[in-house]
Amino acid sequence: KRAVRYAVEKDRSGSVTINRAGDYEAEYGIAPLKDIAGKTRHMPDEFINTEGNNVTDEFIKYLKPLLGSDFRSGGEKFSALKEK
């Protein structure tokens, strides 16, 4: 939704960014593609459980502010990701 809003309403191109603004807040922005391309961030090892088949509580804590109030943990579907 943010990408479409930036493209249509603000007539800007680039990559939509999500930046942590506090423990439970995120700010959205737009960055030129040259500043984003080729700079993939990989998930830290501490976000993957010992068995290698799930995520840790640290990951849930990190992810929750990025997904917002619709976030559900414990194997439930993330309603924020459902197509509306």
MARKE-733890 format. One record per residue: x, y negated, z negated of N, C-alpha, C, CB in turn. Coordinates in steps of 0.02 Angstrom, whole numbers, padded with zeros to 5 digits, always signed. Glycine has a CB too. Layout:
N
XYZXYZXYZXYZ
...
//
This chain:
84
+00041+00060+00000+00000+00000+00000+00043-00063+00000-00047+00000-00060
+00096-00062-00040+00139-00122-00043+00171-00136+00025+00193-00113-00096
+00195-00083+00058+00229-00092+00122+00182-00123+00172+00255-00026+00148
+00120-00100+00175+00071-00128+00221+00056-00200+00203+00005-00086+00221
+00049-00214+00139+00034-00283+00117+00091-00331+00138+00024-00285+00040
+00153-00310+00127+00210-00352+00147+00210-00363+00223+00276-00321+00125
+00197-00310+00260+00200-00315+00333+00144-00359+00361+00196-00246+00364
+00084-00351+00335+00025-00385+00362+00018-00456+00334-00037-00346+00347
+00019-00462+00269+00006-00527+00237+00066-00574+00239-00016-00516+00166
+00126-00546+00233+00184-00589+00228+00227-00588+00291+00226-00569+00169
+00208-00546+00339+00243-00541+00403+00319-00533+00392+00230-00603+00446
+00336-00484+00349+00406-00471+00335+00423-00399+00352+00422-00486+00261
+00485-00388+00369+00507-00319+00381+00562-00303+00331+00531-00310+00455
+00572-00239+00320+00623-00216+00273+00598-00155+00237+00641-00272+00223
+00627-00141+00181+00609-00084+00141+00580-00109+00074+00670-00037+00129
+00522-00083+00055+00493-00102-00008+00534-00071-00064+00418-00080-00012
+00551-00110-00114+00590-00086-00170+00548-00087-00233+00653-00129-00179
+00563-00041-00278+00532-00038-00344+00588-00044-00394+00490+00028-00355
+00585-00097-00434+00638-00109-00483+00608-00108-00553+00673-00176-00470
+00643-00075-00598+00620-00072-00667+00626-00142-00698+00662-00020-00708
+00571-00164-00729+00569-00231-00760+00562-00226-00836+00512-00272-00731
+00565-00168-00862+00557-00155-00934+00543-00081-00942+00500-00198-00965
+00528-00060-01003+00516+00011-01015+00456+00037-00976+00506+00023-01088
+00403-00003-00971+00342+00020-00938+00317-00028-00885+00288+00032-00990
+00362-00063-00853+00343-00110-00800+00389-00101-00740+00346-00182-00826
+00361-00117-00682+00400-00115-00621+00384-00177-00580+00385-00050-00580
+00434-00201-00544+00425-00258-00499+00438-00233-00428+00473-00317-00518
+00400-00258-00381+00406-00239-00311+00439-00296-00273+00338-00221-00281
+00478-00278-00225+00510-00328-00182+00520-00299-00113+00576-00352-00212
+00555-00336-00072+00571-00312-00005+00645-00328+00007+00525-00344+00049
+00680-00280+00035+00751-00289+00048+00765-00274+00121+00794-00244+00002
+00814-00308+00150+00833-00293+00220+00856-00221+00225+00888-00341+00244
+00840-00188+00280+00858-00118+00290+00934-00107+00284+00834-00094+00358
+00974-00156+00305+01046-00148+00302+01071-00142+00230+01081-00207+00335
+01031-00167+00182+01050-00161+00111+01027-00095+00080+01020-00219+00072
+00985-00057+00116+00957+00004+00089+00985+00066+00124+00881+00003+00096
+00990+00063+00190+01009+00122+00230+01076+00150+00207+01012+00103+00304
+01078+00216+00200+01140+00250+00183+01159+00247+00110+01195+00222+00223
+01114+00223+00067+01130+00216-00004+01083+00257-00047+01126+00142-00026
+01075+00320-00027+01030+00366-00062+01055+00377-00133+01025+00433-00025
+01009+00374-00180+01024+00390-00250+00999+00461-00263+00993+00339-00300
+01041+00502-00291+01022+00571-00307+00999+00575-00379+01080+00619-00293
+00955+00623-00392+00929+00632-00460+00985+00656-00505+00870+00682-00460
+00994+00623-00563+01046+00645-00610+01031+00715-00636+01051+00595-00669
+01084+00753-00651+01077+00821-00676+01035+00825-00739+01145+00851-00689
+01038+00773-00782+01000+00776-00844+00924+00771-00834+01022+00720-00890
+00902+00758-00773+00831+00757-00758+00804+00826-00737+00817+00706-00702
+00849+00875-00729+00829+00943-00710+00841+00989-00770+00870+00968-00647
+00792+01032-00785+00798+01076-00843+00853+01129-00832+00731+01111-00858
+00870+01163-00885+00925+01213-00885+00913+01267-00833+00933+01244-00953
+00850+01289-00826+00833+01341-00778+00836+01317-00706+00765+01369-00793
+00836+01252-00696+00839+01224-00629+00774+01227-00591+00891+01259-00590
+00718+01237-00627+00654+01244-00592+00601+01193-00615+00627+01313-00602
+00622+01142-00652+00575+01092-00675+00613+01030-00696+00532+01120-00735
+00578+00979-00716+00609+00918-00739+00607+00914-00815+00573+00856-00708
+00649+00871-00842+00653+00862-00915+00608+00805-00938+00726+00849-00936
+00602+00800-01004+00564+00744-01033+00596+00677-01015+00559+00752-01109
+00663+00676-01009+00698+00615-00988+00673+00591-00920+00774+00626-00986
+00662+00637-00874+00637+00619-00808+00567+00591-00813+00639+00679-00760
+00524+00623-00852+00455+00599-00861+00456+00528-00889+00416+00647-00908
+00499+00516-00938+00505+00449-00968+00527+00398-00915+00556+00450-01026
+00573+00418-00872+00598+00374-00818+00543+00361-00766+00659+00405-00785
+00507+00413-00748+00459+00409-00693+00394+00372-00711+00442+00477-00670
+00372+00379-00773+00306+00354-00793+00294+00280-00774+00298+00362-00867
+00340+00235-00788+00327+00164-00770+00323+00153-00695+00380+00120-00800
+00357+00196-00657+00356+00187-00584+00290+00209-00554+00413+00226-00553
+00257+00258-00585+00193+00283-00559+00133+00245-00587+00186+00356-00575
+00141+00213-00644+00087+00174-00672+00041+00214-00718+00047+00144-00617
-00015+00185-00733-00060+00213-00784-00095+00276-00761-00111+00162-00803
-00095+00292-00697-00127+00354-00674-00083+00415-00682-00147+00346-00601
-00023+00406-00709+00024+00461-00717-00002+00514-00764+00091+00434-00743
+00006+00576-00745-00013+00633-00788+00045+00681-00790-00078+00669-00761
+00062+00705-00849+00116+00754-00855+00088+00821-00875+00170+00730-00906
+00131+00870-00887+00109+00935-00909+00080+00978-00854+00059+00928-00963
+00103+00969-00792+00079+01010-00737+00016+00985-00703+00068+01078-00761
-00014+00932-00730-00074+00905-00698-00054+00868-00635-00113+00859-00747
-00101+00862-00590-00088+00823-00529-00083+00750-00547-00143+00835-00475
-00043+00714-00509-00037+00642-00519-00091+00607-00480+00034+00617-00499
-00140+00580-00515-00195+00548-00480-00171+00487-00440-00249+00527-00529
-00116+00457-00460-00089+00400-00423-00066+00420-00353-00032+00368-00461
-00052+00484-00344-00027+00507-00280-00082+00536-00236+00027+00559-00290
-00142+00543-00264-00197+00571-00224-00217+00522-00169-00257+00587-00270
-00233+00550-00112-00257+00508-00057-00328+00486-00073-00253+00545+00011
-00340+00421-00065-00406+00394-00080-00444+00380-00018-00402+00332-00122
//
